[in-house]
Amino acid sequence: MTKNYKSKLKLIDLSNDAVVASGGGVEEQLLQPDAGYIYKVKNLRINIGDPAGSSAGTHKIYVRNDPGGTPPWFYMSSNTGSPIYFGYPTTPLKTTATTVEPDNELEQMLSLFHMIASNDYPIDFTYVNDTDVNQTGTRTIKVLVEEIPERA
């Protein structure tokens, strides 16, 4: 019997507006396909405003398969008063953050197009609020993926 291994595109919205506490509060969002499928990242948009009213500290996001692992595929950090934004495809790649790793556009695009998630190894988006106020704004994370059935 021939199996159907057709893939399809899906837009996954991991956005969240729950409060993230000041002084190191953490929020994790997982990009995790159902068992038997793999997600291959095709596009990614991250938009995180500065925590309203902050006067000190940073806020940051890590994107990786291994929570707490090193190094992440992406790391973006912004000082108080600055948002975090990553968007592709734009020309040039639109990135707004105080610190971005990898720090050049080619490496960012290569990382983006090599991100793969399975049910056992989801992609973890970890937001950390190290500012002096709670983050009450929406953290927008939208991921366009190709959903591919795993082959037996």
SULHUDA-V680035 format. One record per residue. N is the residue number from 1. SS is DSSP state (h for helix, s for strand, l for the rest). PHI is phi in whole degrees, -180 to 180 (none if undefined). Layout:
BEGIN
n: (N	N)
ss: (SS	SS)
phi: (PHI	PHI)
END
This chain:
BEGIN
n: (1	2	3	4	5	6	7	8	9	10	11	12	13	14	15	16	17	18	19	20	21	22	23	24	25	26	27	28	29	30	31	32	33	34	35	36	37	38	39	40	41	42	43	44	45	46	47	48	49	50	51	52	53	54	55	56	57	58	59	60	61	62	63	64	65	66	67	68	69	70	71	72	73	74	75	76	77	78	79	80	81	82	83	84	85	86	87	88	89	90	91	92	93	94	95	96	97	98	99	100	101	102	103	104	105	106	107	108	109	110	111	112	113	114	115	116	117	118	119	120	121	122	123	124	125	126	127	128	129	130	131	132	133	134	135	136	137	138	139	140	141	142	143	144	145	146	147	148	149	150	151	152)
ss: (l	l	l	l	l	l	l	s	s	s	s	s	s	l	l	s	l	l	l	s	l	l	l	l	s	s	s	s	s	s	s	l	l	l	l	l	s	s	s	s	s	s	s	s	s	s	s	s	l	l	l	l	l	l	l	l	s	s	s	s	s	s	s	s	l	l	l	l	l	l	l	l	l	s	s	s	s	s	s	l	l	l	l	s	s	s	s	l	l	l	l	l	l	s	s	s	l	l	s	s	s	l	l	l	h	h	h	h	h	h	h	h	h	l	l	s	s	s	l	l	l	l	s	s	s	s	s	s	s	s	s	l	l	l	s	l	l	l	s	s	s	s	s	s	s	s	s	s	s	l	l	l)
phi: (none	-87	-94	-94	-108	-68	-102	-146	-88	-139	-98	-104	-106	-103	-61	-152	-123	-66	-67	-113	-61	-71	67	111	-60	-126	-132	-117	-125	-107	-98	-136	-73	-63	-54	95	-130	-125	-105	-111	-70	-109	-158	-146	-132	-126	-141	-130	-72	-62	-57	-58	86	-71	-127	-158	101	-135	-136	-152	-137	-114	-125	-162	-86	-117	-52	82	-75	-133	-89	-75	-66	-134	-142	-133	-137	-131	-75	-49	93	-123	-83	-117	-143	-137	-147	-140	-97	-134	-124	-74	-53	-91	-135	-127	-172	-70	-131	-133	-131	-63	-96	-128	-59	-62	-66	-64	-67	-62	-63	-57	-81	-111	-79	-134	-124	-125	-64	-79	-131	-71	-88	-105	-106	-110	-100	-125	-105	-103	-90	-95	-136	-66	-87	-109	-84	-74	-97	-91	-134	-124	-129	-91	-124	-100	-91	-123	-65	-71	-97	-75)
END
